Amino acid sequence: MSTIGRLDGKVALVTGGASGMGAAHARGIVAEGGRVLIGDIADDAGRTLAAELGDAAVYAHLDVTSYDDWEMAVLLAEKRFGRLNVLVNNAGILNAGSLDDFTVAQWDLAMNVNAKGAFLGLKASVEALRRGKPASVVNISSAAGMHGIAGMHAYTASKYAVRGLTKSAGPRAGRAGCPCQFGPPRQRRHAHDRGHAGQARARGPGQPPASVGPPQRGRGAGRLPCQRRVIVLHGS
């Protein structure tokens, strides 16, 4: 069944959107009729992607650990497109090492980007999402957030944190017309071990995902219940 047009009129903010899985989300959203603000710290890549996608996309420098950057990005989305309907907390980093060698700085970096970044995104965008409802928040998790991965200490902890944040924010956000979900892949083999991001079919907190795969196989970031009909978009 064709999904073209099912995101007509919807505006999404995608973090980590300049490359990889985030860029796949952005392209998929636009391909299905939506508009997208691409947030990233890779300015050249982000601007190039926005130019590729044309009038349906705009780029904003967005360090997800900076609340000021978040506020500016949300304002730009509303100014450029008139609303914000979808937040995709996709930005994240992965680091690993033995406990002997893993540094406090590595821990702080992963926790700040992966967990704190998702919290700041929710906090900065919730009022705009309420104004734009029906709306949806999709927090990208990982197989590491389901059962852990040896040696990936901060990454695993941060993805468990993303799941917990989604569960804590979800009920209230849902009652306000902004369902909050997370997108974990089923790990047949961890996506990052193969050099690409994973693919999931998120059905909401606690429900089973589908599979992992390269980012170009999927579009978007999970089920977006803000549409006229629910469609499946893929993320990890």
ChimeraX attribute file (.defattr): number of C-alpha atoms within 10 A of each C-alpha:
attribute: neighborCount
match mode: 1-to-1
recipient: residues
	/A:1	3
	/A:2	6
	/A:3	13
	/A:4	14
	/A:5	13
	/A:6	18
	/A:7	24
	/A:8	16
	/A:9	14
	/A:10	24
	/A:11	29
	/A:12	30
	/A:13	29
	/A:14	27
	/A:15	31
	/A:16	27
	/A:17	32
	/A:18	27
	/A:19	17
	/A:20	14
	/A:21	28
	/A:22	28
	/A:23	24
	/A:24	22
	/A:25	32
	/A:26	32
	/A:27	25
	/A:28	22
	/A:29	28
	/A:30	25
	/A:31	20
	/A:32	18
	/A:33	18
	/A:34	22
	/A:35	29
	/A:36	31
	/A:37	28
	/A:38	29
	/A:39	29
	/A:40	24
	/A:41	17
	/A:42	16
	/A:43	15
	/A:44	13
	/A:45	16
	/A:46	24
	/A:47	20
	/A:48	12
	/A:49	21
	/A:50	24
	/A:51	14
	/A:52	12
	/A:53	17
	/A:54	11
	/A:55	13
	/A:56	21
	/A:57	26
	/A:58	22
	/A:59	26
	/A:60	25
	/A:61	19
	/A:62	24
	/A:63	19
	/A:64	27
	/A:65	20
	/A:66	15
	/A:67	17
	/A:68	13
	/A:69	19
	/A:70	25
	/A:71	16
	/A:72	14
	/A:73	24
	/A:74	24
	/A:75	17
	/A:76	18
	/A:77	25
	/A:78	17
	/A:79	11
	/A:80	16
	/A:81	19
	/A:82	12
	/A:83	22
	/A:84	31
	/A:85	29
	/A:86	28
	/A:87	29
	/A:88	28
	/A:89	30
	/A:90	26
	/A:91	25
	/A:92	23
	/A:93	15
	/A:94	16
	/A:95	15
	/A:96	18
	/A:97	14
	/A:98	11
	/A:99	10
	/A:100	6
	/A:101	8
	/A:102	16
	/A:103	12
	/A:104	9
	/A:105	9
	/A:106	17
	/A:107	18
	/A:108	12
	/A:109	19
	/A:110	23
	/A:111	23
	/A:112	21
	/A:113	22
	/A:114	30
	/A:115	29
	/A:116	20
	/A:117	25
	/A:118	29
	/A:119	22
	/A:120	21
	/A:121	26
	/A:122	24
	/A:123	13
	/A:124	20
	/A:125	22
	/A:126	21
	/A:127	14
	/A:128	18
	/A:129	26
	/A:130	18
	/A:131	16
	/A:132	21
	/A:133	19
	/A:134	21
	/A:135	28
	/A:136	29
	/A:137	33
	/A:138	27
	/A:139	31
	/A:140	27
	/A:141	30
	/A:142	31
	/A:143	25
	/A:144	22
	/A:145	20
	/A:146	17
	/A:147	11
	/A:148	16
	/A:149	15
	/A:150	11
	/A:151	14
	/A:152	19
	/A:153	22
	/A:154	25
	/A:155	28
	/A:156	27
	/A:157	19
	/A:158	28
	/A:159	27
	/A:160	21
	/A:161	20
	/A:162	27
	/A:163	23
	/A:164	16
	/A:165	20
	/A:166	26
	/A:167	17
	/A:168	12
	/A:169	16
	/A:170	20
	/A:171	13
	/A:172	13
	/A:173	20
	/A:174	16
	/A:175	9
	/A:176	16
	/A:177	18
	/A:178	26
	/A:179	24
	/A:180	27
	/A:181	31
	/A:182	34
	/A:183	32
	/A:184	34
	/A:185	30
	/A:186	22
	/A:187	20
	/A:188	10
	/A:189	13
	/A:190	19
	/A:191	22
	/A:192	11
	/A:193	8
	/A:194	11
	/A:195	9
	/A:196	16
	/A:197	21
	/A:198	27
	/A:199	32
	/A:200	30
	/A:201	25
	/A:202	29
	/A:203	18
	/A:204	21
	/A:205	16
	/A:206	14
	/A:207	11
	/A:208	15
	/A:209	21
	/A:210	14
	/A:211	20
	/A:212	27
	/A:213	21
	/A:214	19
	/A:215	23
	/A:216	17
	/A:217	13
	/A:218	24
	/A:219	24
	/A:220	28
	/A:221	34
	/A:222	31
	/A:223	24
	/A:224	28
	/A:225	20
	/A:226	21
	/A:227	17
	/A:228	11
	/A:229	11
	/A:230	12
	/A:231	16
	/A:232	19
	/A:233	21
	/A:234	29
	/A:235	37
	/A:236	31
